[in-house]
Amino acid sequence: PPAIGIEEKHGGLVVDQHTENAREQIDAAYSRAGIYGLDSKEDIWMFIALDQEHGPEFEKKPGYEDVMEALTDLNDSPELRIEYASDACKALQERV
């Protein structure tokens, strides 16, 4: 059988649209992680996970100002910035 996210159609293998959209979102989040100076594998994956959970470009959405502030505070290390951003996202979820 084809891999997950791959469908057989008309005698060929096709990536389903949901999988393609997810791949594009992951690629975009990976690029943005670099903009924020996140360079360790763990920090990048945490950023991608937050993007998957909170939506594309979550850090730019209204209400996520604390997340953006955490990601751009160059006084902190990349590890602390993503940790603080994650904490800010959790705080937003608790408010809902």
N, CA, C and O atoms as CSV, one atom per row, in Angstrom:
chain,resi,resn,atom,element,x,y,z
A,1,PRO,N,N,0.837,-1.211,0.000
A,1,PRO,CA,C,0.000,0.000,0.000
A,1,PRO,C,C,0.868,1.256,0.000
A,1,PRO,O,O,1.993,1.230,0.498
A,2,PRO,N,N,0.358,2.345,-0.549
A,2,PRO,CA,C,1.110,3.604,-0.552
A,2,PRO,C,C,1.309,4.128,0.868
A,2,PRO,O,O,0.589,3.735,1.787
A,3,ALA,N,N,2.280,5.011,1.044
A,3,ALA,CA,C,2.548,5.631,2.344
A,3,ALA,C,C,1.380,6.521,2.748
A,3,ALA,O,O,0.556,6.902,1.917
A,4,ILE,N,N,1.321,6.841,4.028
A,4,ILE,CA,C,0.269,7.731,4.522
A,4,ILE,C,C,0.363,9.061,3.774
A,4,ILE,O,O,1.453,9.602,3.592
A,5,GLY,N,N,-0.778,9.576,3.347
A,5,GLY,CA,C,-0.809,10.840,2.622
A,5,GLY,C,C,-0.643,10.679,1.129
A,5,GLY,O,O,-0.688,11.658,0.385
A,6,ILE,N,N,-0.448,9.435,0.683
A,6,ILE,CA,C,-0.303,9.155,-0.740
A,6,ILE,C,C,-1.500,8.317,-1.162
A,6,ILE,O,O,-1.840,7.334,-0.504
A,7,GLU,N,N,-2.124,8.698,-2.233
A,7,GLU,CA,C,-3.276,7.963,-2.735
A,7,GLU,C,C,-2.981,7.439,-4.133
A,7,GLU,O,O,-2.229,8.044,-4.898
A,8,GLU,N,N,-3.585,6.308,-4.447
A,8,GLU,CA,C,-3.484,5.799,-5.813
A,8,GLU,C,C,-4.676,6.328,-6.587
A,8,GLU,O,O,-5.822,6.114,-6.192
A,9,LYS,N,N,-4.414,7.014,-7.680
A,9,LYS,CA,C,-5.481,7.543,-8.527
A,9,LYS,C,C,-5.079,7.372,-9.973
A,9,LYS,O,O,-3.963,7.705,-10.372
A,10,HIS,N,N,-5.991,6.855,-10.739
A,10,HIS,CA,C,-5.794,6.720,-12.178
A,10,HIS,C,C,-4.474,6.031,-12.513
A,10,HIS,O,O,-3.785,6.410,-13.460
A,11,GLY,N,N,-4.131,5.017,-11.724
A,11,GLY,CA,C,-2.937,4.238,-12.017
A,11,GLY,C,C,-1.636,4.867,-11.543
A,11,GLY,O,O,-0.565,4.311,-11.785
A,12,GLY,N,N,-1.702,6.022,-10.868
A,12,GLY,CA,C,-0.482,6.666,-10.381
A,12,GLY,C,C,-0.621,7.043,-8.924
A,12,GLY,O,O,-1.718,6.998,-8.367
A,13,LEU,N,N,0.481,7.412,-8.305
A,13,LEU,CA,C,0.461,7.837,-6.908
A,13,LEU,C,C,0.394,9.358,-6.848
A,13,LEU,O,O,1.125,10.054,-7.553
A,14,VAL,N,N,-0.496,9.861,-5.996
A,14,VAL,CA,C,-0.714,11.296,-5.875
A,14,VAL,C,C,-0.688,11.662,-4.397
A,14,VAL,O,O,-1.291,10.971,-3.576
A,15,VAL,N,N,0.005,12.742,-4.054
A,15,VAL,CA,C,-0.012,13.241,-2.686
A,15,VAL,C,C,-1.345,13.935,-2.465
A,15,VAL,O,O,-1.726,14.815,-3.237
A,16,ASP,N,N,-2.070,13.534,-1.389
A,16,ASP,CA,C,-3.358,14.191,-1.168
A,16,ASP,C,C,-3.131,15.639,-0.742
A,16,ASP,O,O,-2.063,15.990,-0.242
A,17,GLN,N,N,-4.138,16.463,-0.944
A,17,GLN,CA,C,-4.007,17.906,-0.736
A,17,GLN,C,C,-3.721,18.243,0.722
A,17,GLN,O,O,-2.946,19.156,1.003
A,18,HIS,N,N,-4.339,17.514,1.657
A,18,HIS,CA,C,-4.110,17.780,3.081
A,18,HIS,C,C,-2.638,17.585,3.425
A,18,HIS,O,O,-2.055,18.398,4.142
A,19,THR,N,N,-2.038,16.518,2.922
A,19,THR,CA,C,-0.629,16.249,3.189
A,19,THR,C,C,0.246,17.320,2.558
A,19,THR,O,O,1.219,17.764,3.168
A,20,GLU,N,N,-0.084,17.735,1.358
A,20,GLU,CA,C,0.695,18.778,0.678
A,20,GLU,C,C,0.611,20.100,1.443
A,20,GLU,O,O,1.616,20.794,1.593
A,21,ASN,N,N,-0.578,20.447,1.923
A,21,ASN,CA,C,-0.738,21.682,2.700
A,21,ASN,C,C,0.065,21.614,3.998
A,21,ASN,O,O,0.702,22.591,4.391
A,22,ALA,N,N,0.033,20.457,4.661
A,22,ALA,CA,C,0.796,20.297,5.903
A,22,ALA,C,C,2.285,20.437,5.629
A,22,ALA,O,O,3.003,21.064,6.409
A,23,ARG,N,N,2.752,19.865,4.541
A,23,ARG,CA,C,4.174,19.948,4.185
A,23,ARG,C,C,4.575,21.405,3.942
A,23,ARG,O,O,5.638,21.845,4.383
A,24,GLU,N,N,3.714,22.150,3.236
A,24,GLU,CA,C,4.000,23.560,2.972
A,24,GLU,C,C,4.025,24.368,4.273
A,24,GLU,O,O,4.863,25.255,4.438
A,25,GLN,N,N,3.109,24.062,5.193
A,25,GLN,CA,C,3.077,24.770,6.474
A,25,GLN,C,C,4.344,24.462,7.275
A,25,GLN,O,O,4.917,25.360,7.891
A,26,ILE,N,N,4.778,23.218,7.270
A,26,ILE,CA,C,6.001,22.833,7.978
A,26,ILE,C,C,7.207,23.539,7.376
A,26,ILE,O,O,8.051,24.060,8.104
A,27,ASP,N,N,7.291,23.558,6.058
A,27,ASP,CA,C,8.408,24.245,5.390
A,27,ASP,C,C,8.440,25.730,5.750
A,27,ASP,O,O,9.506,26.290,6.007
A,28,ALA,N,N,7.273,26.360,5.766
A,28,ALA,CA,C,7.199,27.788,6.094
A,28,ALA,C,C,7.606,28.023,7.548
A,28,ALA,O,O,8.328,28.976,7.842
A,29,ALA,N,N,7.149,27.162,8.458
A,29,ALA,CA,C,7.511,27.303,9.869
A,29,ALA,C,C,9.011,27.098,10.060
A,29,ALA,O,O,9.638,27.801,10.853
A,30,TYR,N,N,9.585,26.148,9.343
A,30,TYR,CA,C,11.022,25.904,9.419
A,30,TYR,C,C,11.797,27.161,9.022
A,30,TYR,O,O,12.771,27.533,9.676
A,31,SER,N,N,11.357,27.803,7.954
A,31,SER,CA,C,12.020,29.038,7.499
A,31,SER,C,C,11.885,30.145,8.534
A,31,SER,O,O,12.851,30.858,8.807
A,32,ARG,N,N,10.695,30.298,9.116
A,32,ARG,CA,C,10.499,31.341,10.114
A,32,ARG,C,C,11.299,31.067,11.374
A,32,ARG,O,O,11.766,32.008,12.015
A,33,ALA,N,N,11.471,29.814,11.745
A,33,ALA,CA,C,12.271,29.476,12.928
A,33,ALA,C,C,13.682,30.061,12.782
A,33,ALA,O,O,14.255,30.573,13.743
A,34,GLY,N,N,14.222,29.977,11.579
A,34,GLY,CA,C,15.547,30.547,11.329
A,34,GLY,C,C,15.573,32.051,11.467
A,34,GLY,O,O,16.562,32.615,11.933
A,35,ILE,N,N,14.500,32.707,11.069
A,35,ILE,CA,C,14.406,34.160,11.207
A,35,ILE,C,C,14.498,34.561,12.674
A,35,ILE,O,O,15.072,35.599,13.005
A,36,TYR,N,N,13.931,33.736,13.552
A,36,TYR,CA,C,13.953,34.029,14.990
A,36,TYR,C,C,15.212,33.496,15.670
A,36,TYR,O,O,15.319,33.539,16.896
A,37,GLY,N,N,16.153,32.999,14.893
A,37,GLY,CA,C,17.418,32.548,15.448
A,37,GLY,C,C,17.368,31.189,16.114
A,37,GLY,O,O,18.281,30.826,16.857
A,38,LEU,N,N,16.306,30.429,15.855
A,38,LEU,CA,C,16.206,29.086,16.417
A,38,LEU,C,C,17.022,28.161,15.530
A,38,LEU,O,O,16.713,27.985,14.352
A,39,ASP,N,N,18.059,27.576,16.097
A,39,ASP,CA,C,18.938,26.791,15.238
A,39,ASP,C,C,19.150,25.353,15.689
A,39,ASP,O,O,19.670,24.548,14.917
A,40,SER,N,N,18.767,25.006,16.907
A,40,SER,CA,C,18.908,23.606,17.308
A,40,SER,C,C,17.694,22.822,16.795
A,40,SER,O,O,16.603,23.369,16.634
A,41,LYS,N,N,17.911,21.564,16.551
A,41,LYS,CA,C,16.835,20.707,16.050
A,41,LYS,C,C,15.625,20.740,16.993
A,41,LYS,O,O,14.481,20.812,16.544
A,42,GLU,N,N,15.891,20.686,18.297
A,42,GLU,CA,C,14.810,20.676,19.283
A,42,GLU,C,C,14.001,21.968,19.240
A,42,GLU,O,O,12.771,21.941,19.287
A,43,ASP,N,N,14.702,23.102,19.150
A,43,ASP,CA,C,14.007,24.394,19.117
A,43,ASP,C,C,13.184,24.548,17.841
A,43,ASP,O,O,12.062,25.054,17.877
A,44,ILE,N,N,13.738,24.118,16.728
A,44,ILE,CA,C,13.027,24.208,15.450
A,44,ILE,C,C,11.777,23.333,15.477
A,44,ILE,O,O,10.706,23.770,15.057
A,45,TRP,N,N,11.907,22.104,15.970
A,45,TRP,CA,C,10.741,21.220,16.026
A,45,TRP,C,C,9.692,21.745,16.983
A,45,TRP,O,O,8.499,21.580,16.729
A,46,MET,N,N,10.100,22.374,18.078
A,46,MET,CA,C,9.127,22.957,18.998
A,46,MET,C,C,8.367,24.085,18.302
A,46,MET,O,O,7.152,24.212,18.456
A,47,PHE,N,N,9.090,24.899,17.540
A,47,PHE,CA,C,8.441,25.994,16.805
A,47,PHE,C,C,7.458,25.431,15.777
A,47,PHE,O,O,6.341,25.933,15.648
A,48,ILE,N,N,7.866,24.396,15.048
A,48,ILE,CA,C,6.981,23.769,14.055
A,48,ILE,C,C,5.745,23.200,14.746
A,48,ILE,O,O,4.633,23.343,14.239
A,49,ALA,N,N,5.929,22.561,15.893
A,49,ALA,CA,C,4.787,22.005,16.626
A,49,ALA,C,C,3.819,23.101,17.057
A,49,ALA,O,O,2.603,22.925,16.975
A,50,LEU,N,N,4.352,24.227,17.514
A,50,LEU,CA,C,3.490,25.353,17.893
A,50,LEU,C,C,2.726,25.874,16.680
A,50,LEU,O,O,1.547,26.211,16.781
A,51,ASP,N,N,3.400,25.937,15.537
A,51,ASP,CA,C,2.766,26.399,14.301
A,51,ASP,C,C,1.649,25.445,13.888
A,51,ASP,O,O,0.598,25.889,13.426
A,52,GLN,N,N,1.864,24.155,14.047
A,52,GLN,CA,C,0.834,23.171,13.708
A,52,GLN,C,C,-0.357,23.288,14.663
A,52,GLN,O,O,-1.511,23.169,14.250
A,53,GLU,N,N,-0.064,23.520,15.927
A,53,GLU,CA,C,-1.118,23.577,16.935
A,53,GLU,C,C,-1.923,24.870,16.884
A,53,GLU,O,O,-3.141,24.857,17.063
A,54,HIS,N,N,-1.235,25.997,16.639
A,54,HIS,CA,C,-1.889,27.306,16.726
A,54,HIS,C,C,-2.192,27.940,15.373
A,54,HIS,O,O,-2.818,28.998,15.304
A,55,GLY,N,N,-1.751,27.297,14.311
A,55,GLY,CA,C,-2.057,27.780,12.972
A,55,GLY,C,C,-0.877,28.475,12.322
A,55,GLY,O,O,0.035,28.952,12.999
A,56,PRO,N,N,-0.908,28.525,10.992
A,56,PRO,CA,C,0.191,29.152,10.243
A,56,PRO,C,C,0.447,30.582,10.702
A,56,PRO,O,O,-0.479,31.372,10.887
A,57,GLU,N,N,1.727,30.891,10.880
A,57,GLU,CA,C,2.151,32.224,11.310
A,57,GLU,C,C,1.458,32.656,12.600
A,57,GLU,O,O,1.085,33.816,12.772
A,58,PHE,N,N,1.296,31.680,13.506
A,58,PHE,CA,C,0.603,31.928,14.773
A,58,PHE,C,C,1.159,33.124,15.529
A,58,PHE,O,O,0.409,33.867,16.161
A,59,GLU,N,N,2.477,33.314,15.465
A,59,GLU,CA,C,3.118,34.356,16.264
A,59,GLU,C,C,2.752,35.757,15.792
A,59,GLU,O,O,2.998,36.731,16.503
A,60,LYS,N,N,2.170,35.869,14.607
A,60,LYS,CA,C,1.791,37.171,14.047
A,60,LYS,C,C,0.305,37.483,14.244
A,60,LYS,O,O,-0.162,38.560,13.873
A,61,LYS,N,N,-0.431,36.539,14.826
A,61,LYS,CA,C,-1.874,36.720,14.987
A,61,LYS,C,C,-2.188,37.655,16.151
A,61,LYS,O,O,-1.426,37.734,17.115
A,62,PRO,N,N,-3.316,38.365,16.057
A,62,PRO,CA,C,-3.758,39.186,17.190
A,62,PRO,C,C,-3.910,38.306,18.434
A,62,PRO,O,O,-4.422,37.189,18.362
A,63,GLY,N,N,-3.462,38.824,19.555
A,63,GLY,CA,C,-3.526,38.073,20.802
A,63,GLY,C,C,-2.242,37.322,21.117
A,63,GLY,O,O,-2.037,36.885,22.249
A,64,TYR,N,N,-1.378,37.172,20.118
A,64,TYR,CA,C,-0.125,36.430,20.284
A,64,TYR,C,C,1.081,37.369,20.448
A,64,TYR,O,O,2.218,36.984,20.174
A,65,GLU,N,N,0.822,38.586,20.892
A,65,GLU,CA,C,1.901,39.561,21.031
A,65,GLU,C,C,2.988,39.085,21.996
A,65,GLU,O,O,4.171,39.329,21.761
A,66,ASP,N,N,2.594,38.404,23.083
A,66,ASP,CA,C,3.579,37.892,24.035
A,66,ASP,C,C,4.472,36.830,23.400
A,66,ASP,O,O,5.650,36.714,23.737
A,67,VAL,N,N,3.903,36.064,22.485
A,67,VAL,CA,C,4.676,35.043,21.771
A,67,VAL,C,C,5.727,35.727,20.895
A,67,VAL,O,O,6.899,35.352,20.908
A,68,MET,N,N,5.296,36.726,20.141
A,68,MET,CA,C,6.223,37.445,19.272
A,68,MET,C,C,7.314,38.127,20.096
A,68,MET,O,O,8.484,38.122,19.713
A,69,GLU,N,N,6.927,38.709,21.220
A,69,GLU,CA,C,7.908,39.364,22.087
A,69,GLU,C,C,8.950,38.345,22.575
A,69,GLU,O,O,10.145,38.641,22.590
A,70,ALA,N,N,8.505,37.166,22.969
A,70,ALA,CA,C,9.426,36.126,23.439
A,70,ALA,C,C,10.383,35.702,22.327
A,70,ALA,O,O,11.578,35.529,22.563
A,71,LEU,N,N,9.858,35.536,21.123
A,71,LEU,CA,C,10.684,35.063,20.012
A,71,LEU,C,C,11.722,36.087,19.557
A,71,LEU,O,O,12.760,35.720,19.006
A,72,THR,N,N,11.444,37.359,19.787
A,72,THR,CA,C,12.322,38.403,19.260
A,72,THR,C,C,13.189,39.065,20.330
A,72,THR,O,O,13.921,40.008,20.032
A,73,ASP,N,N,13.113,38.583,21.569
A,73,ASP,CA,C,13.914,39.163,22.653
A,73,ASP,C,C,15.342,38.629,22.571
A,73,ASP,O,O,15.636,37.537,23.059
A,74,LEU,N,N,16.211,39.398,21.959
A,74,LEU,CA,C,17.585,38.953,21.735
A,74,LEU,C,C,18.437,38.939,23.001
A,74,LEU,O,O,19.600,38.537,22.961
A,75,ASN,N,N,17.870,39.373,24.117
A,75,ASN,CA,C,18.587,39.274,25.387
A,75,ASN,C,C,18.583,37.838,25.919
A,75,ASN,O,O,19.377,37.491,26.793
A,76,ASP,N,N,17.685,37.011,25.383
A,76,ASP,CA,C,17.588,35.613,25.805
A,76,ASP,C,C,18.170,34.698,24.746
A,76,ASP,O,O,18.231,35.051,23.568
A,77,SER,N,N,18.595,33.526,25.171
A,77,SER,CA,C,19.112,32.523,24.238
A,77,SER,C,C,17.957,31.975,23.396
A,77,SER,O,O,16.797,32.091,23.790
A,78,PRO,N,N,18.266,31.380,22.244
A,78,PRO,CA,C,17.210,30.768,21.436
A,78,PRO,C,C,16.393,29.740,22.233
A,78,PRO,O,O,15.174,29.658,22.082
A,79,GLU,N,N,17.068,28.963,23.073
A,79,GLU,CA,C,16.366,27.949,23.867
A,79,GLU,C,C,15.342,28.583,24.803
A,79,GLU,O,O,14.223,28.089,24.943
A,80,LEU,N,N,15.733,29.674,25.436
A,80,LEU,CA,C,14.792,30.365,26.328
A,80,LEU,C,C,13.677,31.043,25.546
A,80,LEU,O,O,12.526,31.050,25.983
A,81,ARG,N,N,14.009,31.609,24.397
A,81,ARG,CA,C,12.980,32.296,23.595
A,81,ARG,C,C,11.866,31.333,23.185
A,81,ARG,O,O,10.688,31.670,23.302
A,82,ILE,N,N,12.222,30.136,22.705
A,82,ILE,CA,C,11.173,29.207,22.278
A,82,ILE,C,C,10.419,28.658,23.490
A,82,ILE,O,O,9.220,28.391,23.408
A,83,GLU,N,N,11.115,28.492,24.606
A,83,GLU,CA,C,10.443,28.038,25.825
A,83,GLU,C,C,9.429,29.084,26.293
A,83,GLU,O,O,8.297,28.748,26.643
A,84,TYR,N,N,9.847,30.364,26.296
A,84,TYR,CA,C,8.936,31.444,26.694
A,84,TYR,C,C,7.771,31.575,25.704
A,84,TYR,O,O,6.637,31.834,26.106
A,85,ALA,N,N,8.054,31.397,24.426
A,85,ALA,CA,C,6.987,31.450,23.415
A,85,ALA,C,C,5.983,30.319,23.644
A,85,ALA,O,O,4.773,30.524,23.548
A,86,SER,N,N,6.494,29.134,23.947
A,86,SER,CA,C,5.620,27.991,24.233
A,86,SER,C,C,4.769,28.264,25.473
A,86,SER,O,O,3.574,27.969,25.487
A,87,ASP,N,N,5.387,28.829,26.512
A,87,ASP,CA,C,4.644,29.173,27.724
A,87,ASP,C,C,3.555,30.196,27.433
A,87,ASP,O,O,2.452,30.105,27.972
A,88,ALA,N,N,3.865,31.172,26.580
A,88,ALA,CA,C,2.872,32.192,26.220
A,88,ALA,C,C,1.703,31.565,25.458
A,88,ALA,O,O,0.553,31.961,25.648
A,89,CYS,N,N,1.997,30.592,24.598
A,89,CYS,CA,C,0.924,29.888,23.874
A,89,CYS,C,C,0.045,29.101,24.844
A,89,CYS,O,O,-1.179,29.093,24.714
A,90,LYS,N,N,0.674,28.441,25.815
A,90,LYS,CA,C,-0.097,27.691,26.823
A,90,LYS,C,C,-0.989,28.630,27.618
A,90,LYS,O,O,-2.134,28.294,27.920
A,91,ALA,N,N,-0.473,29.805,27.960
A,91,ALA,CA,C,-1.274,30.777,28.707
A,91,ALA,C,C,-2.494,31.223,27.893
A,91,ALA,O,O,-3.572,31.435,28.447
A,92,LEU,N,N,-2.317,31.364,26.583
A,92,LEU,CA,C,-3.441,31.734,25.719
A,92,LEU,C,C,-4.499,30.640,25.715
A,92,LEU,O,O,-5.694,30.934,25.761
A,93,GLN,N,N,-4.078,29.392,25.659
A,93,GLN,CA,C,-5.017,28.272,25.651
A,93,GLN,C,C,-5.789,28.203,26.967
A,93,GLN,O,O,-6.973,27.868,26.979
A,94,GLU,N,N,-5.124,28.515,28.064
A,94,GLU,CA,C,-5.781,28.451,29.367
A,94,GLU,C,C,-6.841,29.528,29.525
A,94,GLU,O,O,-7.776,29.372,30.310
A,95,ARG,N,N,-6.701,30.626,28.780
A,95,ARG,CA,C,-7.678,31.705,28.842
A,95,ARG,C,C,-8.965,31.352,28.117
A,95,ARG,O,O,-10.016,31.933,28.388
A,96,VAL,N,N,-8.885,30.409,27.204
A,96,VAL,CA,C,-10.059,30.084,26.365
A,96,VAL,C,C,-10.985,29.143,27.076
A,96,VAL,O,O,-12.019,28.762,26.527
